[in-house]
Amino acid sequence: MIYYVDSMDTLTAAEGLPAEPSVGLDKHGYQRVRSALAFNPSFLPTLCILVMDAMILAAVAMLLRQDSTPAFLFSQVLLAVVFFNCFSVLHECGHGTASRFRWVNTLVGHLASTFCFIPYYPWKYIHLKHHTWTGSIDRDPVLRSLQRWRNSGVPRIVRFAWWTWIPLAALLQHFVYLTYPYVMWRSGEMTRIKLARTLCSVLWLPAGYACLAIVAPDLVAPRNWLLAVALFLIAEELVNIPHHVDMSAFDTKLPIWEQYRATRSCYYPLGVSELLVLNFNFHTEHHLFPSLPWYRLRGARKLLKQALGERYQEAIGIAWNIEHRKRDLQSIIDRYRSTPVLDGTSGVSDDQPSRQR
């Protein structure tokens, strides 16, 4: 079954529903695009980002010592940049694309986790499940809240946070990562090696902050980072939410070459994309080629746009957020509902979208 929620411009005459364009990507087309890409990772680009972040942290430490409101505000913006960069680096390490050495990815991923407040292995296990079940409203952890809210309604506080741009969802997601070892244990997914890894990743965070309190006490004082964390959470929602919300959802596992049907990219200017979010915004490209290093995703975008044609979905900057934050979140969630098909099957095919209610 497909819960059809694509926001295409064309509509079917009979149903008044969005219709998928005819151009797409099959397995052979996917393999052709993949063969044109280079997947061997080099640590140098990520190392340059880490050096840049270290320099930014040094600048932040200097700014925090000045008795100036503009200097303080500038330090918070810079800290937020470091926080999101570290999230992006953690993301690369989780996919094994920061370095060709596993131990380097694991070490750097844990170092980065300290500055984005996300335990490395719990996040990695959730994220890999997300890639496996992209677009499945029942199995994709990214869409789990949508499944619950589809049936029981969106809580008022969540709807208020959505409308006022308060990053409540991003904040709660961090607690999800911290408690995921317990979820794994409850669901029977926990093994001894996973238990050791997840506990080490969770305990790494307070240990890292204790070390920072010794070597950089100014950075650890809450008054010097709370605003930056708020900016970081806002950035998380601005960048992450458009990637999968208000897209098609399925009750079957999509093959990797069809994950473009449940994913949207966002286009940012060159400097923003490469230096601030490490091309995380090229999300369709990332889902089709999760082992492609971040600095090669822009090249993949050009190939995918040619291969997918009108099926390539992309928002410009934060335009999706500006448009959809005006809507009631409940109206977005309601689009994931569908009417059962009356032919005895469990759903509908791609060229016959289900009727919305």
C-alpha positions as CSV (number, residue, x, y, z in Angstrom):
1,M,0.0,0.0,0.0
2,I,1.1,3.6,-0.6
3,Y,-0.1,6.5,1.5
4,Y,0.4,9.1,-1.3
5,V,1.3,12.5,-0.1
6,D,3.7,13.9,-2.8
7,S,3.2,17.6,-3.4
8,M,3.4,17.5,-7.2
9,D,1.9,20.2,-9.4
10,T,0.1,17.8,-11.7
11,L,-3.2,16.3,-10.6
12,T,-5.2,13.3,-11.9
13,A,-8.4,14.5,-13.5
14,A,-10.6,11.9,-11.9
15,E,-9.3,12.0,-8.4
16,G,-7.9,15.5,-8.0
17,L,-4.8,13.8,-6.4
18,P,-1.1,14.3,-7.1
19,A,0.2,12.1,-9.9
20,E,3.7,10.8,-10.0
21,P,5.5,12.0,-13.2
22,S,6.4,9.3,-15.7
23,V,10.2,9.7,-15.5
24,G,11.8,7.7,-12.8
25,L,14.7,5.5,-11.9
26,D,14.9,1.7,-12.1
27,K,17.6,-0.7,-10.9
28,H,19.6,-0.5,-14.1
29,G,19.4,3.3,-14.3
30,Y,20.5,3.4,-10.6
31,Q,23.5,1.3,-11.4
32,R,24.5,3.5,-14.3
33,V,24.4,6.6,-12.1
34,R,26.3,4.7,-9.3
35,S,29.0,3.6,-11.7
36,A,29.8,7.3,-12.5
37,L,30.5,8.1,-8.8
38,A,33.6,7.6,-6.7
39,F,32.9,6.1,-3.3
40,N,36.4,5.8,-1.9
41,P,36.6,8.2,1.1
42,S,39.4,10.5,1.9
43,F,39.6,11.9,5.5
44,L,41.2,15.1,4.4
45,P,38.0,17.1,3.6
46,T,36.5,16.1,7.0
47,L,39.7,16.9,8.8
48,C,39.6,20.4,7.2
49,I,36.1,20.8,8.7
50,L,37.3,19.7,12.1
51,V,40.3,22.1,12.0
52,M,37.9,24.9,11.0
53,D,35.6,24.0,13.9
54,A,38.6,24.0,16.3
55,M,39.5,27.5,15.1
56,I,35.9,28.6,15.6
57,L,35.9,27.3,19.2
58,A,39.1,29.2,19.9
59,A,37.4,32.4,18.5
60,V,34.3,31.6,20.7
61,A,36.5,31.4,23.8
62,M,37.9,34.8,23.0
63,L,34.5,36.3,22.3
64,L,33.1,35.0,25.6
65,R,35.8,36.8,27.6
66,Q,34.7,40.1,26.2
67,D,32.1,42.1,28.1
68,S,30.0,42.8,25.0
69,T,26.5,41.8,24.0
70,P,27.3,41.7,20.2
71,A,30.4,39.6,20.9
72,F,28.3,37.2,23.0
73,L,25.6,36.9,20.3
74,F,28.2,36.3,17.6
75,S,29.8,33.6,19.8
76,Q,26.4,31.8,20.0
77,V,26.0,31.8,16.3
78,L,29.5,30.4,15.8
79,L,28.9,27.7,18.5
80,A,25.7,26.7,16.7
81,V,27.7,26.3,13.5
82,V,30.2,24.0,15.3
83,F,27.3,22.0,16.8
84,F,25.7,21.4,13.4
85,N,29.1,20.7,11.8
86,C,29.7,18.0,14.4
87,F,26.3,16.5,13.8
88,S,27.2,16.3,10.1
89,V,30.6,14.8,10.9
90,L,28.9,12.2,13.2
91,H,26.6,11.4,10.4
92,E,29.5,10.8,8.0
93,C,31.3,8.6,10.5
94,G,28.1,6.6,11.1
95,H,28.0,5.7,7.4
96,G,31.8,5.0,7.3
97,T,32.4,7.8,4.8
98,A,34.6,10.1,6.8
99,S,37.5,7.7,6.5
100,R,38.3,4.3,5.0
101,F,39.4,3.1,8.4
102,R,36.6,2.0,10.7
103,W,38.5,2.9,13.9
104,V,38.9,6.5,12.6
105,N,35.2,6.8,11.9
106,T,34.4,5.4,15.4
107,L,36.8,7.7,17.2
108,V,36.0,10.9,15.3
109,G,32.2,10.0,15.5
110,H,32.5,9.9,19.3
111,L,34.5,13.2,19.4
112,A,31.9,14.9,17.3
113,S,29.1,13.5,19.4
114,T,30.4,15.6,22.3
115,F,29.6,18.8,20.4
116,C,26.2,17.7,19.0
117,F,24.9,16.1,22.2
118,I,24.1,12.8,20.5
119,P,25.4,9.4,21.6
120,Y,27.2,7.8,18.6
121,Y,26.1,4.2,18.6
122,P,22.5,4.7,19.6
123,W,22.2,7.3,16.9
124,K,23.9,5.0,14.4
125,Y,21.6,2.0,15.1
126,I,18.5,4.2,14.7
127,H,19.8,5.9,11.6
128,L,20.7,2.6,9.8
129,K,17.2,1.4,10.6
130,H,15.9,4.6,9.0
131,H,17.8,3.9,5.8
132,T,16.5,0.4,5.7
133,W,12.9,1.4,6.1
134,T,12.8,4.8,4.5
135,G,9.2,5.8,3.8
136,S,7.6,3.0,5.9
137,I,5.3,4.8,8.3
138,D,5.2,1.6,10.4
139,R,8.9,0.8,10.5
140,D,10.9,4.0,9.8
141,P,11.9,5.5,13.2
142,V,11.8,8.9,11.6
143,L,8.1,8.6,10.9
144,R,7.2,6.8,14.1
145,S,5.6,9.9,15.7
146,L,3.6,10.4,12.5
147,Q,2.2,6.9,12.9
148,R,1.0,7.6,16.4
149,W,-0.3,11.1,15.6
150,R,-2.1,9.8,12.5
151,N,-4.3,7.7,14.8
152,S,-4.6,9.7,18.0
153,G,-4.0,13.3,16.8
154,V,-1.1,15.6,17.2
155,P,-0.7,16.9,20.8
156,R,-1.6,20.6,21.2
157,I,1.9,21.4,22.5
158,V,3.5,19.9,19.5
159,R,1.2,21.8,17.1
160,F,1.9,25.0,19.0
161,A,5.7,24.4,18.8
162,W,5.3,23.7,15.0
163,W,3.5,26.9,14.4
164,T,5.8,29.1,16.6
165,W,9.0,27.5,15.3
166,I,9.9,26.3,18.8
167,P,12.3,23.3,18.2
168,L,10.5,20.9,20.5
169,A,10.7,18.0,18.1
170,A,14.5,18.3,17.7
171,L,14.9,18.5,21.5
172,L,12.8,15.4,22.1
173,Q,14.8,13.5,19.4
174,H,18.0,13.9,21.5
175,F,16.2,12.2,24.4
176,V,15.2,9.4,22.0
177,Y,18.8,8.8,21.2
178,L,19.9,8.7,24.8
179,T,17.2,6.2,25.8
180,Y,17.5,4.0,22.7
181,P,19.6,1.3,24.4
182,Y,16.6,0.7,26.6
183,V,14.3,0.5,23.6
184,M,16.7,-2.0,22.0
185,W,16.7,-4.1,25.1
186,R,12.8,-4.1,25.3
187,S,12.5,-5.1,21.6
188,G,15.0,-7.9,21.8
189,E,17.5,-6.2,19.5
190,M,20.2,-5.8,22.2
191,T,23.3,-8.1,22.0
192,R,26.4,-8.0,24.2
193,I,28.4,-6.1,21.7
194,K,25.6,-3.6,21.1
195,L,25.1,-3.2,24.8
196,A,28.8,-2.4,25.3
197,R,28.8,0.0,22.4
198,T,25.7,1.9,23.3
199,L,26.6,2.3,26.9
200,C,30.1,3.5,26.0
201,S,28.6,6.1,23.7
202,V,26.1,7.3,26.3
203,L,28.7,7.5,29.0
204,W,31.2,9.2,26.7
205,L,29.1,12.4,26.7
206,P,29.3,13.2,30.5
207,A,32.9,12.1,30.5
208,G,33.6,14.5,27.6
209,Y,31.8,17.4,29.3
210,A,33.8,16.7,32.5
211,C,37.0,17.0,30.5
212,L,35.8,20.2,28.8
213,A,35.0,21.7,32.3
214,I,38.7,21.3,33.1
215,V,40.3,22.5,29.9
216,A,37.7,25.1,28.7
217,P,35.5,26.1,31.7
218,D,34.0,29.1,29.8
219,L,32.5,26.8,27.2
220,V,30.8,24.5,29.8
221,A,29.1,27.3,31.7
222,P,25.4,27.0,30.7
223,R,25.0,30.8,30.2
224,N,27.6,30.5,27.5
225,W,26.0,27.8,25.4
226,L,22.2,27.7,26.0
227,L,21.4,30.1,23.3
228,A,23.7,28.3,20.9
229,V,22.0,25.0,21.6
230,A,18.6,26.6,20.9
231,L,19.9,27.9,17.5
232,F,21.3,24.4,16.8
233,L,18.0,22.8,17.5
234,I,16.2,25.2,15.2
235,A,18.8,24.5,12.5
236,E,18.2,20.7,13.0
237,E,14.5,21.2,12.3
238,L,15.0,23.6,9.4
239,V,17.4,21.2,7.7
240,N,16.0,17.8,8.7
241,I,12.2,18.0,8.6
242,P,11.8,18.8,4.9
243,H,13.6,15.6,3.9
244,H,10.8,13.2,4.6
245,V,7.7,15.0,6.0
246,D,4.9,15.4,3.5
247,M,6.3,12.8,1.2
248,S,4.9,9.4,0.1
249,A,4.8,6.7,2.7
250,F,4.7,2.9,2.1
251,D,3.9,-0.3,4.0
252,T,6.6,-2.2,2.1
253,K,10.4,-1.9,2.1
254,L,11.5,0.3,-0.8
255,P,14.6,-0.9,-2.7
256,I,17.4,1.6,-2.5
257,W,16.9,2.9,-6.0
258,E,13.3,3.9,-5.2
259,Q,14.0,5.8,-2.0
260,Y,13.8,9.0,-4.0
261,R,10.0,8.5,-3.7
262,A,10.1,9.1,0.0
263,T,12.9,11.7,0.2
264,R,13.3,15.4,-0.7
265,S,16.5,17.4,-1.1
266,C,17.0,21.0,-0.3
267,Y,19.3,23.3,-2.3
268,Y,21.6,25.7,-0.4
269,P,24.3,28.0,-1.8
270,L,27.7,26.5,-2.2
271,G,29.3,27.9,1.0
272,V,26.3,27.1,3.2
273,S,26.0,23.5,1.8
274,E,29.6,22.5,2.0
275,L,30.9,24.4,5.0
276,L,27.9,24.5,7.4
277,V,25.9,21.3,6.8
278,L,28.4,19.2,4.9
279,N,25.9,18.6,2.0
280,F,23.5,16.9,4.4
281,N,20.8,18.9,2.5
282,F,21.4,16.7,-0.6
283,H,19.2,14.1,1.0
284,T,17.9,12.2,-2.0
285,E,21.4,11.8,-3.2
286,H,22.4,10.5,0.3
287,H,19.6,8.0,0.5
288,L,20.3,6.5,-2.9
289,F,24.1,6.5,-2.2
290,P,24.5,6.3,1.6
291,S,28.2,5.3,1.2
292,L,29.1,8.3,-0.9
293,P,31.3,10.9,1.0
294,W,29.7,14.2,1.7
295,Y,31.9,16.2,-0.6
296,R,30.8,14.2,-3.6
297,L,27.0,14.6,-3.1
298,R,26.8,17.8,-5.2
299,G,28.1,15.9,-8.2
300,A,25.6,13.2,-7.6
301,R,22.8,15.8,-7.6
302,K,23.5,16.7,-11.2
303,L,23.4,13.0,-12.3
304,L,20.2,12.3,-10.3
305,K,18.4,15.3,-11.6
306,Q,19.1,14.1,-15.1
307,A,18.1,10.5,-14.3
308,L,14.9,11.3,-12.3
309,G,13.5,14.2,-14.3
310,E,10.4,15.5,-12.7
311,R,10.5,13.0,-9.9
312,Y,13.5,14.6,-8.4
313,Q,12.1,16.6,-5.5
314,E,13.9,19.6,-4.2
315,A,13.1,22.6,-2.0
316,I,15.1,25.8,-2.2
317,G,16.8,26.8,1.0
318,I,14.3,26.9,3.9
319,A,11.3,27.6,1.5
320,W,9.6,24.4,2.5
321,N,9.7,25.4,6.2
322,I,8.4,28.9,5.5
323,E,5.5,27.6,3.5
324,H,4.4,24.6,5.7
325,R,5.0,26.1,9.1
326,K,1.9,28.2,8.4
327,R,-0.2,25.1,8.2
328,D,-1.6,23.2,11.1
329,L,0.6,20.2,11.7
330,Q,-2.5,18.0,12.0
331,S,-3.4,18.7,8.4
332,I,0.0,17.4,7.3
333,I,-0.3,14.3,9.4
334,D,-3.8,13.6,8.1
335,R,-2.5,13.2,4.6
336,Y,-0.9,9.9,5.6
337,R,-4.4,8.4,6.0
338,S,-5.9,6.4,3.1
339,T,-9.1,4.6,2.2
340,P,-8.9,0.8,1.8
341,V,-9.0,-0.4,-1.7
342,L,-12.2,-2.5,-2.6
343,D,-10.5,-5.0,-4.9
344,G,-9.5,-7.3,-2.0
345,T,-5.8,-6.2,-2.1
346,S,-4.0,-4.5,0.7
347,G,-3.4,-1.2,-1.1
348,V,-2.9,0.5,-4.5
349,S,-0.1,0.6,-7.0
350,D,2.1,3.6,-7.7
351,D,0.0,4.7,-10.7
352,Q,-3.2,4.5,-8.7
353,P,-2.8,6.7,-5.7
354,S,-5.0,6.0,-2.7
355,R,-7.9,8.3,-2.0
356,Q,-7.1,10.8,0.9
357,R,-9.5,11.4,3.8
